[in-house]
């Protein structure tokens, strides 16, 4: 394995996650349940650390075999427990009793070389209470998102050679001004817009208010196409704001959109290419042009306002070329991203965002992304990821001011190589997190920056950073047994 000796031989983790669950991060039963699963996975996973353990206060250094990864046994999450009740009241049976469908370009239960066949197959699984969809090898062009809502117990598997690729983007202009409340807008050329397409009009829209009370105008208007009539787009709802003639209009979408209520959704082995090089402009709305976008309802002032997406897992997927995020979770719980390759995104490679709890990013490889980010996310696990060539490494930060946000996160055993800014940062309002066993090398800013309180920064290796190796802004943090070289630290 490439890297320095600390990176090859040592990872720092808590003695057991069960201890952490009942220790500084509180006795949350969900965390204890997941901790038991993690302990079992580590103990049974052939990591070979039992005879190579040395204890220091609060955590354990484990020597891992060069070929080993800390990857959760996804089987532990991938199906309901034997005999568990499905949403419709039926009892869960063995996997071979579940409905299985296939989709292929020229053969399968559903056929086609676009996303339409995949959507039809998923609609059938939804109507039958769940099941498994196998996508056969080949390239499938997406003209709009594959949307999953009010779905439960669905597994999507991409056979080797399966590629979902976004169709090229198109930007046109309004041929005439659109008034507020319009149900029909005219563009120069409507040929690239399809029914149900989401459109972004680059013109000032609503006034938004941030949690601190600051007001700002959103620079776009969102709408949805019902149908096309020549060069006119008939909208599915009245336009919320006026837009002048000449304003740019583009079709925007994600790869997958999973909307609550949705539970027990697994996407495995799929390559998603959002083809950002074929889109003239990035959407201004950062919730579009993501490879996977999952969301439950929430508000900045109240928190979650309805059911979250639960138990969504992305496993061994390849994600690339998104203008915005690779994976974004908003109000998602007990979900994760495991053993995925994510590269060349304009925004975050993985983003656990507002009110996402108990989510996990484990064993992923991120290259040329903005960062791996936790924004108003709590009790999450970020472990054994490798992040190279990013703007920043791992960022935990606060947007909303509600309690119990940005707390109890475990940032363990990650390797962060050559970020242009800080390697790991816990900003103001990110409190009570553990940063342990990580390696940061060649950061353009600080190796580890901590501005919050009651965090534990222990057993990390930081070297060759242009800024301070450790920049700890508050004295209400626990710092110890870190190994730094290159520029000095600011404890």
FENCOR-V87251 format. One line per field, one symbol per residue. ss: DSSP state (a for helix, b for strand, c for the rest). phi: phi as a letter, one per 40 degrees, with the letter a starting at -180 (. if undefined). burial: I if it has 16 or more other ideal C-beta (glycine too) atoms within 10 Angstrom, else O. Layout:
BEGIN
ss = ???
phi = ???
burial = ???
END
This chain:
BEGIN
ss = ccccaaaaabbbbcccaaaaaaccccccaaaaaaaaaaaaaaaaccccccccbbbbccbbbbbccccccccccaaaccccccccbcccccbcccaaaccbbbbbcccccbbccbaaaaaaaaaaaaacccbbbbbccbbbbbcccbbbbbbbbbbbbbcccbbbbbccccbbbbcccbcccccbbbbccccccccccbbbbcccccbbbcccccbbbcccbbbbbbbbbccbbbbcccccccbccccbbbbbcccbbbbbbbbbbbbbccbbbccaaacccccccccccccbbbbccbbcccbbccccbbbbbbbccbbbccccccbbbbcbbccbbbccbbbccccccbbbcccbbccbbbccbbbccccbbbbcbbccbbbccbbbcccccbbbbcccccccccbccbbbccbbbccccccbbbccccbccbbbccbbbccccccbbbcccccbbbccbbbccccccbbbcccccbbbccbbbccccbc
phi = .chcdcccbbbbbcdacccccbbcbgccccccccccccdccccccgcgbccbbbcbdgabcbcbcdccbcbcccdcbcaccdgcccccgcccbcdccccbbbbacbahcbbibbcccccccccccccbghibbbccdhbbcccaccbbafbagbbbbccdgcbbbccdcabbbccacbccgcbabbbcacccbbdgccbbbcadbccbbcdcgcbacccabbabccabbgcbbcccadccacacdgccbbcbabcbbbbccabfbbbbgccbbcfccbbdacdccccbgbcbbbabcabccbgdbacccbfcbbbfcbbagccbccbbbbfbbfbabbfbbbafbcbccbbcbdgcbfbbbbgcbbbfbcabbbbgbbfbbbbfcbbbgccbcbbbabbcbccgbgbgcbbbgcbbbgccbccbbbcdgcbgbbbagcbbbgccbccbbbbcbfcbbagcbbafcccccbbbcbccbbbafcbbagccbbc
burial = OOOOOIIOIIIIIIOIIIOIIOOIIOOIOOIOOIIOOIIOIIOOOOIOIOOOOOOOOIIIIIIIOOOIIIIIOIOOIOIIOOOOOOOOOOOIOOOOOIOOIIIIIOOIOIIIOIIIIIIOIIOOIIOOIIIIIIIIOOOIIIIIIIIIOOIIIIIIIIOOOIIIIIIOIOOIOIIOOIOOOIOOIIIOOIOIIOOOIIIIIIIIIOOOOOOOOOOOOOOIIIIOIIOIOOOOIOIOOOIOIIIOOOIIIIIIIIIIIIIIIIIIIIIIIIIIIIIIOOIOOIIIIIIIIIIIIIIIIIOIOOIIOOOIIIIIIIIIIIIIIIIIIIIIIIIIIIIIIIIIIIIIIIIIIIIIIIIIIIIIIIIIIIIIIIIIIIIIIIIIIIIIIIIIOIIIIIIIIIOIOOOOIIIIIIIIIIIIIIIOIIIIIIIOIIIIIIIIIIIIIIIOIIIIIIIIIOIIIIIIIIIIIOIIIIIIOOOOIOIOOIOIOIIOIOO
END
